[in-house]
Amino acid sequence: MSNAALISQRAAGLPGNPFAEADARAAAAIAAGEDVIDLSKGNPDGQPPAFVQDALAHAAHDPSLFRYPSFDGLPEYLNAIAGWYESKHGVSVDLATQLLATSG
């Protein structure tokens, strides 16, 4: 038996993606005429503020950002998170040991 067949058999037993399933349920409810408030992924229900859109557009044209970020997170990003956490909760965090930058 090939490795591909083994992987396929193993993968066949995995459960479905819960977010895809939630999307399908929401789409079915909307198609049925139901009023749906989708909280499954924290989907925004409005347009981002103009300053956010402007910053994204500016960043999209900055060649220094045309790559994946480091696994450790950009220092500017980690400092912003630490600053927010301190202002929101009054707690200082160690950027090297208490913060983890992840996708999504």
C-alpha positions in Angstrom: 0.0 0.0 0.0 1.4 3.4 -0.9 2.0 6.2 1.6 -0.6 8.3 -0.2 -3.3 5.6 0.5 -2.3 5.4 4.2 -2.5 9.2 4.6 -5.9 9.3 2.8 -7.3 6.5 5.0 -6.1 8.3 8.1 -7.4 11.7 6.9 -10.8 10.2 6.1 -11.4 9.7 9.8 -10.8 13.3 10.7 -13.8 15.4 11.6 -14.8 18.2 9.3 -13.7 21.8 9.7 -16.0 23.3 12.3 -15.8 26.7 10.7 -16.7 25.4 7.3 -19.6 23.5 8.9 -20.8 26.7 10.6 -20.5 28.6 7.4 -22.7 26.0 5.7 -25.3 26.1 8.4 -25.4 29.9 8.3 -25.7 29.9 4.4 -28.5 27.4 4.6 -30.4 29.5 7.2 -29.9 32.7 5.1 -31.1 30.8 2.0 -34.2 29.8 4.0 -34.9 33.4 4.8 -33.8 33.5 8.4 -32.1 36.5 9.9 -28.7 35.3 10.9 -26.1 36.9 13.2 -22.9 35.0 12.5 -20.8 34.8 15.7 -19.0 31.6 14.6 -15.6 33.3 13.7 -16.0 36.7 15.1 -17.0 38.0 11.7 -17.3 41.7 11.6 -20.6 43.2 10.6 -19.4 46.5 9.3 -16.8 48.3 7.3 -13.4 48.9 8.9 -12.6 52.6 9.8 -11.1 54.6 7.0 -7.7 54.9 8.9 -7.5 51.1 9.0 -8.2 50.8 5.2 -5.7 53.6 4.5 -3.0 51.8 6.6 -3.7 48.5 4.8 -3.5 50.2 1.4 -0.2 51.9 2.3 1.2 48.6 3.6 0.2 46.8 0.4 2.5 49.1 -1.5 5.5 48.9 0.9 8.1 46.4 -0.6 9.6 45.8 2.8 6.4 44.1 3.8 6.3 41.7 0.7 7.3 38.7 2.8 6.0 36.6 5.6 6.6 38.0 9.1 9.1 36.3 11.4 7.8 33.5 13.6 8.6 35.5 16.7 6.5 38.4 15.6 7.6 41.9 14.6 8.9 43.9 17.5 6.5 46.8 16.6 3.5 44.4 16.7 4.6 42.8 20.0 5.2 46.2 21.6 1.7 47.3 20.5 0.1 44.2 22.0 2.0 44.7 25.2 1.0 48.3 25.4 -2.6 47.5 24.8 -2.5 44.7 27.4 -1.0 47.1 30.0 -3.5 49.9 29.2 -6.5 47.5 29.2 -5.5 45.3 32.2 -2.8 47.2 34.0 -0.4 44.3 33.6 3.1 44.3 32.1 4.0 41.4 29.9 7.4 40.0 28.8 7.6 40.1 25.1 10.0 37.2 24.9 8.2 34.8 27.2 4.6 35.9 27.5 3.5 36.9 24.0 3.1 34.6 20.9 2.3 36.0 17.5 0.0 33.7 15.5 -2.0 34.0 12.3 -5.6 34.8 12.6 
